[in-house]
Amino acid sequence: MERLLEFSFFINQFSNVIVLIVTQFINGLLVIHKNVKVNYTRKINHFMLFFVPIFLNRGYAHEEAFGLYALGAILAVAKFIFYIKPIRDRVHFIRVMFHSFDRPEDRPYTLLWIVTQTAAGYVILIPASIIFAYYDLFHLVVIPILIYGIGDGLAEPVGVRFGKHEYQTYALFSRRTYIRTLEGSAVVFLTSLVVVGAFYNYFTTLQFAAAMAVIPLLLTLVEAFSPHTWDSPTIFFAGYIALFGIMVLL
């Protein structure tokens, strides 16, 4: 069993690297040569790199393989070392990949924000997974992850394409303001309703009613007021606190 988990882990990591390289390189070419907005290519990266691990993680992402799960988190953050300026300036292939998520309005903080967001997300996700597993609630860990992966992933392109009602947010390490839209926030709300609804079998009637009443509104507000590019740790934190409270107290 241990060897099977290790094999699944390395297959997962290898597959993630291949998806990362192919997706970001193609999207980088689209940005450079076809003037495709980085707002769109960045979210294509987001969806590919979000959903591929979901399918592959089944082989190791559970309590028995926690060490491998933690190692995967470390590798997920460590891979950004290849995008630092001295490397991407010398390696054309990596520079093209970097273009796929380097929004002009984020410069020069693009890499800093994405690295800190990823690291902070895992700092919350790993302890939450341990706690939820201890209380036999591990099957609910995926709820905030899906809300972030789908809702936040769609919010920006929807806001860019259809957003009419704008509001401002701020970013870490900067005094700049950034624009979000109510239309994009509505996507997070609707996604939250769908995701929580899909897990109704895991709740009692009272728990489900509370989850539907609290989580979509809470995570929509959290996403709306999160620092620019820092949605995942704030959504994870609020989502797990709310879920845990509902399941334990009701």
Buried (B, 14 or more C-beta within 10 A) or exposed (E): EEEEBBEBBEEBBEBBEEBBEEBBBBBBBBBEEEEBBBBBBBBBBBBBBBBBBEEBBEBBBBEEBBEBBEBBBEEBBEBBEEBEEEEBEEBEEBBBBBBBBBBEEBEEBBBBBBBBBBBBBBBBBBEBBBBBBEEEBBEBBBBBBBBBBBBBBBBBBBBBEEBEEEBEBBBEEBEEEBBBBBBBBBBBBBBBBBBBEEBEEBBEEEBBEBBBEBBBEBBBBBBBEBBBBBBBBBBBBBBBBBBBEBBEEB
